[in-house]
Amino acid sequence: MKIADLQTPARLYAVTEVESAYGGRSFSLAPGATIWGDFRPDTPAAESAAEGDAFVVQGADFICRSAAGLARGGRLSLKGFDWRIVSLDESADGSVRVRLERVHA
């Protein structure tokens, strides 16, 4: 991996999960830093659930200089959309490839 021009800003959010009083789960987003990277979206792909509902999944790579603050399951907000962090891959040259995903309902 090579660090390219870091022209895309992304707002980092940490996801906090707690059990609700009724036994369910509650999620909240805590805003973090703004990071800059090279955003490389994939072409969206249509998929369907077992119930027959159709939805669109889109993946993307976000190449940045550091993994500081990034965690699997966290969120990045960029280009007007919220993306879930699926994985992080640090390379020998110090760059980090963040694999993102978002679902269109």
Residue frames as a rotation matrix with the C-alpha (Angstrom) as fourth column:
MET 1
0.576 0.817 0.000 0.00
0.817 -0.576 0.000 0.00
0.000 0.000 -1.000 0.00
LYS 2
-0.627 -0.734 0.261 1.16
0.732 -0.670 -0.126 3.49
0.267 0.113 0.957 -0.73
ILE 3
-0.093 0.574 -0.814 -0.14
0.626 -0.602 -0.496 6.62
-0.774 -0.556 -0.304 0.92
ALA 4
-0.220 0.132 0.966 -1.78
0.907 -0.338 0.253 8.65
0.360 0.932 -0.046 -1.82
ASP 5
-0.762 0.043 0.646 -3.06
-0.094 -0.995 -0.044 12.19
0.641 -0.095 0.762 -1.68
LEU 6
-0.604 0.539 -0.587 -5.07
0.794 0.342 -0.503 12.48
-0.070 -0.770 -0.635 1.51
GLN 7
-0.924 0.223 0.310 -7.83
-0.053 -0.880 0.472 14.73
0.378 0.420 0.825 0.18
THR 8
-0.036 0.992 -0.119 -10.97
0.016 0.119 0.993 13.38
0.999 0.034 -0.020 1.83
PRO 9
-0.724 -0.167 0.669 -11.88
-0.627 -0.245 -0.739 14.39
0.287 -0.955 0.073 5.40
ALA 10
-0.061 0.708 -0.703 -13.81
0.168 0.702 0.692 11.90
0.984 -0.076 -0.162 7.54
ARG 11
-0.058 0.134 0.989 -15.31
-0.905 -0.426 0.005 12.37
0.422 -0.895 0.146 10.97
LEU 12
-0.648 -0.270 -0.712 -14.53
0.000 0.935 -0.356 9.48
0.761 -0.231 -0.606 13.32
TYR 13
0.177 0.732 0.658 -17.20
-0.883 -0.177 0.435 8.20
0.435 -0.658 0.615 15.75
ALA 14
-0.930 -0.365 -0.044 -16.74
-0.291 0.804 -0.518 5.61
0.225 -0.469 -0.854 18.48
VAL 15
0.012 0.958 -0.287 -19.73
-0.372 0.270 0.888 3.32
0.928 0.096 0.359 19.04
THR 16
-0.851 -0.172 0.496 -20.80
-0.523 0.195 -0.830 2.69
0.046 -0.966 -0.256 22.63
GLU 17
-0.180 0.784 -0.594 -23.17
-0.200 0.562 0.803 -0.18
0.963 0.264 0.056 23.36
VAL 18
-0.849 -0.001 0.529 -25.11
-0.528 0.054 -0.848 -0.66
-0.028 -0.999 -0.047 26.60
GLU 19
-0.712 0.658 -0.245 -27.84
0.594 0.750 0.290 -3.02
0.375 0.061 -0.925 27.69
SER 20
-0.451 0.637 0.626 -31.20
-0.423 -0.770 0.479 -1.30
0.786 -0.049 0.616 28.09
ALA 21
-0.605 0.292 0.741 -33.47
-0.762 0.056 -0.645 -1.67
-0.230 -0.955 0.189 31.13
TYR 22
0.467 0.880 0.090 -35.68
-0.775 0.456 -0.438 -4.02
-0.426 0.135 0.895 29.08
GLY 23
0.316 -0.425 0.848 -32.90
0.105 0.904 0.414 -6.38
-0.943 -0.042 0.330 28.02
GLY 24
0.897 0.005 0.443 -32.28
0.443 -0.010 -0.897 -4.88
0.000 1.000 -0.011 24.60
ARG 25
-0.161 -0.984 -0.070 -29.24
0.934 -0.175 0.313 -3.03
-0.320 -0.015 0.947 23.34
SER 26
0.908 0.343 -0.241 -28.76
0.271 -0.919 -0.287 0.71
-0.320 0.195 -0.927 22.96
PHE 27
0.026 -0.909 0.416 -26.07
0.999 0.039 0.021 2.23
-0.035 0.415 0.909 20.77
SER 28
0.883 0.173 -0.437 -24.69
0.170 -0.984 -0.046 5.75
-0.438 -0.034 -0.898 20.82
LEU 29
0.426 -0.736 0.525 -22.05
0.769 -0.010 -0.639 7.52
0.476 0.676 0.562 18.77
ALA 30
0.625 -0.346 -0.700 -19.35
0.375 -0.654 0.657 9.63
-0.685 -0.673 -0.279 20.40
PRO 31
0.958 -0.249 0.139 -17.68
0.026 -0.409 -0.912 12.07
0.284 0.878 -0.386 17.99
GLY 32
0.426 -0.896 -0.124 -13.92
0.650 0.208 0.731 11.93
-0.629 -0.392 0.671 17.67
ALA 33
-0.290 -0.707 -0.645 -11.28
-0.031 -0.666 0.745 13.49
-0.957 0.236 0.171 15.48
THR 34
0.861 0.348 -0.371 -11.40
-0.362 -0.092 -0.928 14.39
-0.357 0.933 0.047 11.82
ILE 35
-0.054 -0.883 0.467 -8.99
0.124 0.458 0.880 12.26
-0.991 0.105 0.085 9.80
TRP 36
0.337 0.069 -0.939 -7.85
-0.840 -0.429 -0.333 12.67
-0.426 0.901 -0.086 6.21
GLY 37
-0.217 -0.403 0.889 -7.48
0.022 0.909 0.417 9.86
-0.976 0.111 -0.188 3.73
ASP 38
-0.786 -0.013 -0.618 -7.79
-0.617 -0.035 0.786 8.60
-0.032 0.999 0.020 0.19
PHE 39
-0.119 0.871 0.478 -11.39
-0.456 0.379 -0.805 7.41
-0.882 -0.313 0.352 -0.31
ARG 40
-0.816 -0.176 -0.550 -11.96
-0.572 0.376 0.729 4.59
0.079 0.910 -0.407 -2.83
PRO 41
-0.077 0.881 0.466 -15.61
-0.707 0.281 -0.649 3.46
-0.703 -0.379 0.602 -3.00
ASP 42
-0.881 -0.062 0.470 -16.70
0.209 0.839 0.502 0.21
-0.425 0.540 -0.726 -4.65
THR 43
-0.664 0.731 -0.155 -19.68
-0.452 -0.228 0.862 -0.07
0.595 0.643 0.482 -6.97
PRO 44
-0.338 0.609 0.717 -22.83
-0.849 0.131 -0.512 -0.73
-0.406 -0.782 0.473 -4.89
ALA 45
-0.882 0.049 -0.469 -24.19
-0.193 0.869 0.455 -4.29
0.430 0.492 -0.757 -5.12
ALA 46
0.038 0.972 0.234 -27.83
-0.908 -0.064 0.415 -5.36
0.418 -0.228 0.879 -4.74
GLU 47
-0.936 -0.241 -0.259 -28.50
-0.103 0.887 -0.450 -8.17
0.338 -0.395 -0.855 -2.25
SER 48
0.072 0.993 0.098 -31.57
-0.537 -0.044 0.842 -9.72
0.841 -0.113 0.530 -0.72
ALA 49
-0.559 -0.164 0.813 -32.40
-0.824 0.222 -0.522 -10.95
-0.095 -0.961 -0.259 2.78
ALA 50
-0.981 0.186 0.060 -33.97
0.185 0.982 -0.023 -14.31
-0.063 -0.012 -0.998 3.61
GLU 51
-0.280 0.933 -0.227 -37.32
0.348 -0.121 -0.930 -12.53
-0.895 -0.340 -0.290 4.03
GLY 52
0.113 0.289 0.951 -37.12
0.986 0.081 -0.142 -11.37
-0.118 0.954 -0.276 0.41
ASP 53
0.851 0.140 -0.506 -36.36
0.175 -0.984 0.022 -7.73
-0.495 -0.107 -0.862 1.19
ALA 54
0.448 -0.707 0.548 -33.90
0.790 0.025 -0.613 -6.15
0.419 0.707 0.570 -1.22
PHE 55
0.855 -0.279 -0.437 -31.13
0.042 -0.803 0.595 -3.80
-0.517 -0.527 -0.675 -0.16
VAL 56
0.743 -0.651 0.155 -27.88
0.104 -0.117 -0.988 -2.43
0.661 0.750 -0.020 -1.53
VAL 57
0.738 -0.610 -0.288 -24.49
0.416 0.075 0.906 -2.92
-0.531 -0.789 0.310 0.10
GLN 58
0.791 -0.556 0.257 -21.53
-0.041 -0.467 -0.883 -0.73
0.611 0.688 -0.392 -0.76
GLY 59
0.597 -0.700 -0.393 -17.95
0.735 0.280 0.618 -1.21
-0.322 -0.657 0.681 0.36
ALA 60
0.851 -0.403 0.338 -15.04
-0.143 -0.795 -0.589 1.20
0.506 0.453 -0.734 0.25
ASP 61
0.180 -0.861 -0.475 -11.39
0.958 0.263 -0.114 1.53
0.223 -0.434 0.873 1.18
PHE 62
0.947 -0.034 0.319 -10.15
-0.102 -0.975 0.197 4.55
0.304 -0.219 -0.927 3.12
ILE 63
0.282 -0.934 -0.221 -6.35
0.810 0.355 -0.466 4.82
0.514 -0.048 0.857 3.12
CYS 64
0.896 0.004 0.445 -4.90
-0.201 -0.889 0.412 6.96
0.396 -0.459 -0.795 5.91
ARG 65
0.070 -0.993 0.095 -1.63
-0.465 -0.117 -0.877 7.45
0.882 0.017 -0.470 7.79
SER 66
-0.850 -0.381 0.364 -2.52
-0.466 0.217 -0.858 6.15
0.248 -0.899 -0.362 11.24
ALA 67
-0.310 0.739 -0.598 -4.85
0.375 0.673 0.638 3.73
0.874 -0.027 -0.485 12.98
ALA 68
-0.974 -0.109 -0.198 -5.07
0.224 -0.352 -0.909 5.99
0.029 -0.930 0.367 16.05
GLY 69
-0.604 0.797 -0.032 -8.68
-0.575 -0.463 -0.675 6.04
-0.552 -0.389 0.737 17.23
LEU 70
-0.111 0.555 -0.824 -9.89
-0.899 0.297 0.321 3.65
0.423 0.777 0.467 14.53
ALA 71
-0.714 -0.061 0.697 -11.52
-0.452 0.802 -0.392 0.40
-0.535 -0.595 -0.600 15.65
ARG 72
-0.880 0.442 -0.174 -13.52
0.161 0.621 0.767 -2.37
0.447 0.647 -0.618 14.04
GLY 73
-0.162 0.917 -0.365 -17.22
0.979 0.196 0.059 -1.56
0.126 -0.347 -0.929 14.48
GLY 74
-0.426 -0.050 -0.903 -16.56
0.364 -0.923 -0.121 2.19
-0.828 -0.381 0.412 14.69
ARG 75
0.555 0.683 0.475 -18.03
0.758 -0.180 -0.626 4.67
-0.342 0.708 -0.618 12.25
LEU 76
-0.741 -0.637 -0.215 -16.64
0.442 -0.703 0.557 7.16
-0.506 0.318 0.802 9.76
SER 77
0.514 0.853 -0.096 -18.82
0.508 -0.392 -0.767 9.88
-0.692 0.345 -0.635 8.32
LEU 78
-0.567 -0.715 -0.409 -17.62
0.010 -0.502 0.865 11.03
-0.824 0.486 0.292 4.91
LYS 79
-0.987 0.161 0.001 -19.04
-0.023 -0.145 0.989 12.27
0.159 0.976 0.147 1.63
GLY 80
-0.419 0.882 0.214 -22.42
-0.855 -0.463 0.234 12.74
0.306 -0.085 0.948 3.37
PHE 81
0.512 0.587 -0.627 -22.81
-0.355 0.809 0.468 9.11
0.783 -0.017 0.622 4.47
ASP 82
0.283 -0.375 0.883 -22.04
-0.913 0.177 0.368 7.03
-0.295 -0.910 -0.292 7.57
TRP 83
0.293 -0.322 -0.900 -19.77
-0.502 0.749 -0.432 4.03
0.813 0.579 0.058 7.02
ARG 84
0.919 -0.004 0.394 -19.11
-0.339 0.503 0.795 1.10
-0.201 -0.864 0.461 9.40
ILE 85
-0.037 -0.987 -0.155 -15.47
-0.996 0.049 -0.076 0.10
0.083 0.152 -0.985 9.91
VAL 86
0.881 0.369 -0.296 -15.23
-0.391 0.920 -0.018 -3.57
0.265 0.132 0.955 8.91
SER 87
0.697 -0.705 -0.127 -11.47
0.706 0.646 0.291 -4.10
-0.124 -0.293 0.948 9.18
LEU 88
0.779 -0.585 -0.226 -8.09
-0.559 -0.811 0.174 -2.39
-0.285 -0.009 -0.958 9.49
ASP 89
0.768 -0.595 0.237 -4.94
0.640 0.730 -0.242 -3.45
-0.029 0.337 0.941 7.66
GLU 90
0.722 -0.599 -0.346 -1.67
-0.395 -0.768 0.505 -1.75
-0.568 -0.228 -0.791 8.60
SER 91
0.900 -0.434 0.051 1.13
0.268 0.458 -0.847 -2.01
0.344 0.776 0.529 6.02
ALA 92
0.259 -0.911 -0.319 4.90
0.959 0.204 0.196 -1.90
-0.114 -0.357 0.927 6.37
ASP 93
-0.465 -0.464 0.754 5.08
0.627 -0.774 -0.090 1.67
0.625 0.431 0.650 5.00
GLY 94
-0.929 0.068 -0.365 2.90
0.286 -0.496 -0.820 2.92
-0.236 -0.866 0.441 7.89
SER 95
-0.643 0.761 -0.086 -0.31
-0.680 -0.516 0.522 3.45
0.352 0.394 0.849 5.95
VAL 96
-0.741 0.513 0.434 -3.60
-0.034 0.617 -0.786 1.96
-0.671 -0.597 -0.440 7.10
ARG 97
-0.782 0.582 -0.223 -6.27
-0.229 0.066 0.971 0.51
0.580 0.810 0.082 4.81
VAL 98
-0.709 0.652 0.267 -9.64
-0.314 0.046 -0.948 0.87
-0.631 -0.757 0.172 6.50
ARG 99
-0.870 0.492 0.021 -12.33
0.288 0.473 0.833 -1.33
0.400 0.731 -0.553 4.94
LEU 100
-0.766 0.641 -0.047 -15.76
-0.445 -0.582 -0.681 0.32
-0.464 -0.501 0.731 5.16
GLU 101
-0.782 0.608 0.133 -19.31
0.551 0.578 0.602 -0.77
0.289 0.544 -0.788 4.45
ARG 102
-0.733 0.673 -0.104 -22.72
-0.470 -0.610 -0.638 0.86
-0.492 -0.419 0.763 4.32
VAL 103
-0.691 0.607 0.393 -26.17
0.686 0.721 0.094 -0.53
-0.227 0.335 -0.915 3.60
HIS 104
-0.840 0.535 -0.091 -28.81
-0.528 -0.766 0.367 1.33
0.127 0.356 0.926 1.58
ALA 105
-0.598 0.689 0.410 -32.29
0.068 0.554 -0.830 0.32
-0.799 -0.468 -0.378 2.68
